[in-house]
Amino acid sequence: MGDEVLNASTDVAAFTDRLLGTVDAKIAEILSNKPESERTLNYFDATTVSTSLRSIFRTATGLVPNQVEMVCSMTEAILAPSAQERKTLIKAAVGAGGGAAGAAMIVGGIGAALGWGAGAVAAVVAFFVGTRPTAPSRA
């Protein structure tokens, strides 16, 4: 059993390395094809990287896990060209990632990283999910 665990962790590490290498290579490729003054990622670039990431999972496992779909949608949402597109992508990410609880965790993590207070996090979660994560239940 010890060898099986070791092999599984080695396989996971190799897959993770391949995944990170592919994402880094795709971003480097995208940026190298742009003039030096325009070397930033835009929405189209984010969808290109997300498509590559989804492709890796489809090739390796035959499907795209919900968590990966959620990360791809959130990445695309960050660079979305309009507020409506951003809202649509975040709602898709919430649906893929496990509903309101998943969205609350994602937004809470982003809010904590940005230094938001609890009230700001609750307001943003309510905007995207439609309810506050700490709202009392009604009997």
C-alpha positions as CSV (number, residue, x, y, z in Angstrom):
1,M,0.0,0.0,0.0
2,G,2.9,2.4,0.7
3,D,4.1,2.1,-2.8
4,E,0.7,2.8,-4.2
5,V,0.5,6.0,-2.2
6,L,4.0,7.0,-3.3
7,N,3.1,6.3,-6.9
8,A,-0.2,8.3,-6.6
9,S,1.6,11.3,-5.1
10,T,4.3,11.1,-7.7
11,D,1.6,11.0,-10.4
12,V,-0.2,14.0,-8.9
13,A,3.1,15.9,-8.7
14,A,3.9,15.2,-12.3
15,F,0.4,16.2,-13.4
16,T,0.6,19.4,-11.4
17,D,4.0,20.2,-12.9
18,R,2.6,19.5,-16.4
19,L,-0.4,21.7,-15.7
20,L,1.6,24.6,-14.4
21,G,4.1,24.3,-17.2
22,T,1.4,24.4,-19.8
23,V,-0.3,27.5,-18.3
24,D,3.1,29.3,-18.0
25,A,4.0,28.3,-21.6
26,K,0.6,29.4,-22.9
27,I,0.9,32.8,-21.2
28,A,4.5,33.3,-22.4
29,E,3.4,32.4,-25.9
30,I,0.5,34.9,-25.8
31,L,2.6,37.7,-24.4
32,S,5.5,37.1,-26.8
33,N,3.2,37.6,-29.8
34,K,2.2,41.1,-28.6
35,P,4.1,44.4,-29.1
36,E,6.1,45.3,-26.0
37,S,3.7,48.2,-25.1
38,E,0.7,45.8,-25.1
39,R,2.1,42.9,-23.1
40,T,-0.8,42.4,-20.7
41,L,-3.5,39.7,-20.6
42,N,-7.0,40.6,-21.8
43,Y,-10.3,38.7,-21.8
44,F,-9.5,36.9,-25.1
45,D,-6.1,35.8,-23.6
46,A,-7.9,34.5,-20.4
47,T,-10.3,32.4,-22.5
48,T,-7.3,31.0,-24.5
49,V,-5.5,30.0,-21.3
50,S,-8.8,28.6,-19.8
51,T,-9.4,26.5,-22.9
52,S,-5.9,25.1,-22.7
53,L,-6.4,24.2,-19.1
54,R,-9.7,22.5,-19.8
55,S,-8.1,20.6,-22.6
56,I,-5.4,19.2,-20.3
57,F,-8.1,17.8,-18.0
58,R,-10.2,16.4,-20.8
59,T,-7.2,14.7,-22.3
60,A,-5.9,13.3,-18.9
61,T,-9.2,12.3,-17.3
62,G,-12.0,12.6,-19.9
63,L,-13.8,15.4,-18.1
64,V,-13.3,18.8,-16.6
65,P,-13.7,18.8,-12.8
66,N,-16.2,21.3,-11.4
67,Q,-13.5,23.0,-9.4
68,V,-11.4,23.6,-12.5
69,E,-14.4,24.9,-14.4
70,M,-15.0,27.3,-11.5
71,V,-11.4,28.6,-11.6
72,C,-11.5,29.0,-15.4
73,S,-14.8,30.9,-15.2
74,M,-13.5,33.2,-12.3
75,T,-10.3,33.9,-14.3
76,E,-12.4,34.9,-17.3
77,A,-14.7,36.9,-15.2
78,I,-11.8,39.0,-13.8
79,L,-11.0,40.2,-17.3
80,A,-14.5,40.2,-18.8
81,P,-15.2,43.2,-21.1
82,S,-18.5,44.1,-19.4
83,A,-20.2,44.0,-16.1
84,Q,-23.0,41.8,-17.5
85,E,-20.5,39.3,-18.9
86,R,-18.6,39.3,-15.5
87,K,-21.8,38.6,-13.6
88,T,-22.7,35.8,-16.0
89,L,-19.3,34.2,-15.6
90,I,-19.3,34.5,-11.9
91,K,-22.8,32.9,-11.6
92,A,-21.6,30.1,-13.9
93,A,-18.6,29.6,-11.6
94,V,-20.9,29.5,-8.6
95,G,-23.0,26.9,-10.2
96,A,-20.0,24.8,-11.1
97,G,-18.3,25.2,-7.8
98,G,-21.1,24.1,-5.5
99,G,-23.6,26.9,-5.2
100,A,-23.9,29.7,-2.7
101,A,-21.5,28.2,-0.1
102,G,-18.8,27.8,-2.8
103,A,-19.3,31.4,-3.9
104,A,-19.2,32.7,-0.4
105,M,-15.8,30.9,0.1
106,I,-14.4,32.2,-3.2
107,V,-15.6,35.8,-2.6
108,G,-14.5,35.6,1.1
109,G,-11.0,34.5,0.0
110,I,-10.8,37.2,-2.6
111,G,-12.1,39.8,-0.1
112,A,-9.7,38.7,2.6
113,A,-6.8,38.9,0.1
114,L,-7.9,42.5,-0.8
115,G,-8.4,43.5,2.8
116,W,-12.2,43.9,2.6
117,G,-14.2,43.9,5.8
118,A,-16.9,41.3,6.6
119,G,-19.7,43.8,5.5
120,A,-18.1,44.3,2.1
121,V,-17.7,40.6,1.6
122,A,-21.3,39.9,2.6
123,A,-22.5,42.7,0.2
124,V,-20.6,41.3,-2.7
125,V,-21.7,37.7,-2.0
126,A,-25.3,38.9,-1.8
127,F,-24.9,40.7,-5.1
128,F,-23.7,37.6,-7.0
129,V,-25.5,34.9,-5.1
130,G,-28.7,36.6,-4.2
131,T,-28.5,36.1,-0.5
132,R,-26.2,37.0,2.4
133,P,-24.2,34.0,3.5
134,T,-24.9,34.8,7.2
135,A,-28.6,35.6,6.8
136,P,-30.7,33.9,9.5
137,S,-32.9,31.1,8.3
138,R,-36.7,31.6,8.3
139,A,-38.8,28.9,9.6
